[in-house]
Amino acid sequence: MFRFLVSKSDCNDSQNQISVDLATIAKKARASSGVKSMNPAGFVFHESRVGSTLVANSLTAMNPAANRVYSESNPINSALKTDNTQLFRDVVYLMGLTNSAEENNMFFKVSSIGSKKISLVREAFPTAPWVFVYRDPVQTMMSHLDPRKVGSRSGRIQAVCTRARRHPEQDLIDLVVEQGRTVEEISDHEFCAAHLASLCQSALNELKKSNTGRAVEYDGLIDKLLDDIIPNHFGVPVDMESRQRIMEVSKTYSKARGDNDADWVEDSAKKEEHSTEEIRNASELFLSKSYSELQKYSD
């Protein structure tokens, strides 16, 4: 994750920070002779808690010398929020600068909320391939709201998918209204499902207009990466050494760090088993339709 890079670099220390005009720096860099910047080889969007970190780790592991992978980086998140296409291009250009002859492929795993900005990414880089990673609705909801793990405060569930409860975006409000409900009256479980559905619907809107995007379901993710997505969609060859590296990294819990590496264990069946009626009902109400639609774009 990008935040780990920042913490190691001491860039959070104000004494190590300077302010410059980004457009000026990008213009000067482009005008300099001998400067190499990698074009994006692919963008990874996702529903959240659906295996996207495994995708990023696999892209890194397959060839660390040739591949640079940014995972949910603040510069990209900030640039997307501006809705400024040229600013986004400049940020990507500067993040792609390299003096390595081996480094050729740059990938971006975007924060889940960035799925609502796929149109801007496509406008900035119309030929760049991209994927949207998604998962079975109940399993995704359990990753967010597993009653054995999730906390609460003042009677409200504290989870990533419920953060926008007080200030929901219009597309989420519209999804709720389509069901004859209001945001104020739905439960936290339903709000979570509606939030996830808004991400899926944003991706679907772009998949319907794009020939550079693919929907990738969580089940069998590694095989899909090895046999199709990386070599055919991203256009990066996967040799036997790269394949072995990806297989090795797939055995480790994707968000583990340093000495805390833990073996990855398939948990889909357990998520289904431990799901509550509230989670199943909310998933059916808000996520079942987009899930079925995404499956049409997975081949």
C-alpha positions as CSV (number, residue, x, y, z in Angstrom):
1,M,0.0,0.0,0.0
2,F,1.2,3.5,-0.8
3,R,0.9,4.6,2.8
4,F,3.6,2.2,3.8
5,L,6.0,3.8,1.3
6,V,5.2,7.2,2.6
7,S,5.8,6.2,6.2
8,K,9.2,4.7,5.3
9,S,10.2,7.8,3.4
10,D,9.6,10.4,6.2
11,C,7.6,12.4,3.6
12,N,4.9,13.0,6.3
13,D,7.4,15.2,8.1
14,S,6.7,18.8,7.2
15,Q,10.4,19.6,7.2
16,N,10.8,17.2,4.3
17,Q,8.0,18.8,2.2
18,I,8.2,21.5,-0.4
19,S,5.5,23.1,-2.6
20,V,5.8,23.3,-6.3
21,D,3.5,24.0,-9.2
22,L,2.8,20.5,-10.6
23,A,1.9,21.6,-14.1
24,T,5.3,23.5,-14.4
25,I,7.2,20.5,-13.1
26,A,5.5,18.2,-15.5
27,K,6.1,20.5,-18.5
28,K,9.8,20.8,-17.7
29,A,10.1,17.1,-17.2
30,R,8.5,16.4,-20.6
31,A,10.8,18.9,-22.2
32,S,14.0,17.4,-20.7
33,S,16.1,15.1,-22.9
34,G,16.7,11.6,-21.8
35,V,13.7,11.5,-19.4
36,K,11.7,8.3,-19.5
37,S,8.2,8.0,-18.1
38,M,6.2,4.8,-18.3
39,N,2.7,4.8,-19.7
40,P,0.2,3.1,-17.5
41,A,0.0,-0.6,-18.4
42,G,-3.2,-1.1,-16.5
43,F,-5.6,0.2,-13.9
44,V,-7.2,-2.0,-11.2
45,F,-10.5,-0.8,-9.8
46,H,-12.5,-2.8,-7.3
47,E,-15.6,-3.2,-5.2
48,S,-13.5,-3.2,-1.9
49,R,-12.4,-6.3,0.0
50,V,-12.6,-8.4,-3.1
51,G,-9.0,-9.5,-3.8
52,S,-7.6,-6.3,-5.4
53,T,-4.6,-6.3,-3.1
54,L,-3.8,-9.8,-4.3
55,V,-3.9,-8.5,-7.9
56,A,-1.5,-5.6,-7.0
57,N,0.8,-8.0,-5.1
58,S,0.8,-10.4,-8.0
59,L,1.7,-7.7,-10.5
60,T,4.6,-6.7,-8.3
61,A,5.8,-10.2,-7.6
62,M,5.8,-11.4,-11.2
63,N,8.7,-9.2,-12.1
64,P,9.8,-6.6,-9.5
65,A,12.5,-5.2,-11.7
66,A,10.2,-4.5,-14.6
67,N,6.9,-3.7,-12.9
68,R,6.1,-0.7,-10.8
69,V,2.8,-1.0,-8.9
70,Y,1.1,1.9,-7.0
71,S,-1.5,0.7,-4.6
72,E,-4.2,3.2,-3.5
73,S,-1.7,6.1,-3.7
74,N,-2.6,9.5,-2.3
75,P,-1.5,11.4,-5.5
76,I,-3.8,9.4,-7.7
77,N,-6.7,9.7,-5.2
78,S,-6.3,13.4,-4.9
79,A,-6.0,13.9,-8.7
80,L,-9.2,11.9,-9.3
81,K,-11.1,14.1,-6.9
82,T,-10.3,17.2,-8.9
83,D,-12.1,15.9,-12.0
84,N,-9.3,17.5,-14.0
85,T,-8.1,15.2,-16.8
86,Q,-4.9,17.1,-17.6
87,L,-3.9,17.2,-13.9
88,F,-4.5,13.4,-13.7
89,R,-2.3,12.9,-16.8
90,D,0.5,15.0,-15.2
91,V,0.4,13.1,-11.9
92,V,0.6,9.8,-13.8
93,Y,3.4,11.1,-15.9
94,L,5.5,12.2,-12.9
95,M,4.8,8.9,-11.1
96,G,6.0,7.0,-14.1
97,L,9.4,8.7,-14.3
98,T,12.3,6.1,-14.1
99,N,16.0,5.9,-14.9
100,S,15.9,2.1,-15.0
101,A,16.3,0.3,-18.3
102,E,14.5,-2.7,-17.0
103,E,11.4,-0.9,-15.6
104,N,8.7,-0.9,-18.3
105,N,5.3,-1.6,-16.8
106,M,3.4,0.7,-14.4
107,F,0.1,-0.3,-12.8
108,F,-2.2,1.5,-10.5
109,K,-4.5,-0.2,-8.0
110,V,-7.0,2.6,-7.3
111,S,-9.0,3.1,-4.1
112,S,-12.5,1.6,-4.2
113,I,-14.2,5.0,-4.3
114,G,-12.1,5.7,-7.4
115,S,-14.3,3.3,-9.3
116,K,-16.7,6.3,-9.6
117,K,-13.9,8.0,-11.6
118,I,-13.3,5.4,-14.3
119,S,-14.7,7.8,-16.9
120,L,-12.0,10.4,-16.1
121,V,-9.2,7.7,-16.3
122,R,-10.6,6.5,-19.6
123,E,-10.6,10.1,-20.9
124,A,-7.0,10.6,-19.8
125,F,-5.7,7.3,-21.1
126,P,-8.3,6.0,-23.6
127,T,-6.2,3.0,-24.7
128,A,-5.0,1.8,-21.2
129,P,-6.6,-1.5,-20.1
130,W,-8.5,-1.6,-16.9
131,V,-10.3,-4.2,-14.7
132,F,-13.0,-4.0,-12.1
133,V,-12.7,-6.8,-9.4
134,Y,-15.9,-7.9,-7.7
135,R,-17.2,-10.7,-5.7
136,D,-20.3,-12.6,-4.7
137,P,-22.5,-10.0,-2.8
138,V,-22.9,-12.0,0.5
139,Q,-19.2,-12.8,0.6
140,T,-18.3,-9.1,0.0
141,M,-20.7,-7.9,2.6
142,M,-19.3,-10.4,5.1
143,S,-15.8,-9.0,4.4
144,H,-17.1,-5.6,5.5
145,L,-19.7,-6.5,8.2
146,D,-18.8,-9.9,9.7
147,P,-20.6,-9.7,13.0
148,R,-17.7,-11.4,14.7
149,K,-15.3,-8.6,13.8
150,V,-17.1,-5.4,13.0
151,G,-17.5,-2.7,15.7
152,S,-20.2,-0.2,16.5
153,R,-20.6,3.2,18.1
154,S,-23.8,4.9,19.3
155,G,-25.8,2.1,17.7
156,R,-24.2,2.5,14.3
157,I,-21.9,0.0,12.5
158,Q,-18.4,1.3,12.1
159,A,-17.2,0.0,8.7
160,V,-15.6,1.3,5.5
161,C,-18.8,0.8,3.6
162,T,-20.8,2.9,6.1
163,R,-18.4,5.9,6.4
164,A,-20.5,8.0,4.0
165,R,-23.7,7.4,6.0
166,R,-24.0,11.1,7.0
167,H,-23.1,12.5,3.6
168,P,-24.1,10.0,0.9
169,E,-23.4,10.7,-2.8
170,Q,-26.2,11.3,-5.1
171,D,-25.8,8.0,-7.1
172,L,-26.2,6.0,-3.8
173,I,-29.3,8.1,-2.9
174,D,-30.8,7.3,-6.4
175,L,-30.2,3.6,-5.9
176,V,-32.0,3.6,-2.6
177,V,-34.9,5.6,-4.1
178,E,-35.2,3.1,-6.9
179,Q,-36.2,0.6,-4.2
180,G,-38.8,2.9,-2.8
181,R,-36.8,3.7,0.3
182,T,-34.9,6.7,1.7
183,V,-31.3,6.8,3.0
184,E,-32.6,7.9,6.4
185,E,-34.7,4.8,6.9
186,I,-32.5,2.0,5.6
187,S,-30.4,0.0,8.0
188,D,-26.6,0.1,8.2
189,H,-26.5,-3.3,6.4
190,E,-28.6,-1.9,3.6
191,F,-26.5,1.3,3.4
192,C,-23.4,-0.8,3.1
193,A,-24.9,-2.9,0.3
194,A,-26.1,0.3,-1.5
195,H,-22.6,1.8,-1.2
196,L,-21.1,-1.3,-2.8
197,A,-23.8,-1.3,-5.4
198,S,-23.0,2.3,-6.4
199,L,-19.4,1.2,-7.0
200,C,-20.5,-1.7,-9.1
201,Q,-22.9,0.4,-11.1
202,S,-20.3,3.0,-11.8
203,A,-18.1,0.3,-13.3
204,L,-20.9,-1.2,-15.2
205,N,-21.7,2.2,-16.8
206,E,-18.1,2.3,-18.1
207,L,-18.0,-1.3,-19.2
208,K,-21.0,-0.8,-21.4
209,K,-19.1,2.0,-23.2
210,S,-15.6,0.6,-23.2
211,N,-13.6,-1.9,-25.1
212,T,-10.6,-1.6,-22.7
213,G,-12.3,-2.7,-19.5
214,R,-13.0,-6.2,-18.0
215,A,-14.9,-7.3,-15.0
216,V,-13.0,-9.9,-13.0
217,E,-14.8,-12.0,-10.4
218,Y,-12.9,-13.1,-7.2
219,D,-13.5,-16.9,-7.7
220,G,-10.4,-18.4,-9.3
221,L,-8.7,-15.0,-9.3
222,I,-5.1,-16.2,-9.6
223,D,-5.8,-18.5,-12.5
224,K,-7.6,-15.7,-14.3
225,L,-4.6,-13.4,-13.8
226,L,-2.1,-15.9,-15.0
227,D,-4.0,-17.3,-18.0
228,D,-5.9,-14.3,-19.2
229,I,-5.8,-10.9,-17.5
230,I,-2.1,-10.2,-17.3
231,P,-1.0,-11.7,-20.6
232,N,-4.0,-11.0,-22.8
233,H,-5.7,-7.9,-21.3
234,F,-2.7,-6.1,-19.8
235,G,-0.4,-7.4,-22.6
236,V,2.5,-8.4,-20.3
237,P,4.0,-11.9,-20.9
238,V,3.9,-14.4,-18.0
239,D,6.9,-16.7,-18.2
240,M,7.4,-19.7,-15.9
241,E,9.5,-17.7,-13.3
242,S,6.8,-15.0,-13.2
243,R,4.1,-17.6,-12.8
244,Q,5.9,-19.2,-9.9
245,R,6.4,-15.9,-8.1
246,I,2.7,-15.1,-8.4
247,M,1.8,-18.6,-7.1
248,E,4.0,-18.0,-4.1
249,V,2.6,-14.6,-3.3
250,S,-0.9,-16.0,-3.6
251,K,-0.2,-18.3,-0.6
252,T,0.2,-15.3,1.7
253,Y,-2.6,-13.1,3.1
254,S,-2.5,-10.2,0.8
255,K,-2.6,-7.4,3.5
256,A,0.1,-9.0,5.7
257,R,3.3,-7.0,6.1
258,G,6.9,-7.7,7.1
259,D,7.3,-10.4,9.7
260,N,3.6,-10.8,10.2
261,D,3.0,-12.7,7.0
262,A,0.2,-15.2,7.4
263,D,-0.9,-18.1,5.2
264,W,-3.9,-17.3,3.0
265,V,-6.9,-19.5,3.5
266,E,-9.9,-19.7,1.2
267,D,-12.9,-18.3,3.1
268,S,-15.8,-18.1,0.7
269,A,-17.7,-21.0,2.3
270,K,-17.2,-19.7,5.8
271,K,-18.4,-16.2,4.8
272,E,-21.6,-17.8,3.5
273,E,-22.0,-20.0,6.6
274,H,-21.6,-17.1,9.0
275,S,-23.7,-14.6,7.1
276,T,-26.7,-13.2,8.9
277,E,-30.2,-12.8,7.5
278,E,-29.7,-9.0,7.5
279,I,-26.7,-9.3,5.3
280,R,-28.3,-11.8,2.9
281,N,-31.4,-9.6,2.6
282,A,-29.5,-6.4,2.0
283,S,-27.3,-8.2,-0.6
284,E,-30.3,-9.4,-2.5
285,L,-32.0,-6.0,-2.4
286,F,-29.1,-3.8,-3.6
287,L,-26.4,-6.0,-5.0
288,S,-27.9,-9.0,-6.8
289,K,-28.7,-7.0,-10.0
290,S,-25.3,-5.4,-10.5
291,Y,-23.6,-8.7,-9.6
292,S,-25.5,-10.5,-12.4
293,E,-24.7,-7.7,-14.8
294,L,-21.0,-7.7,-14.0
295,Q,-20.8,-11.4,-14.8
296,K,-21.8,-10.6,-18.4
297,Y,-18.6,-8.6,-18.7
298,S,-16.3,-11.2,-17.1
299,D,-15.6,-13.4,-20.2
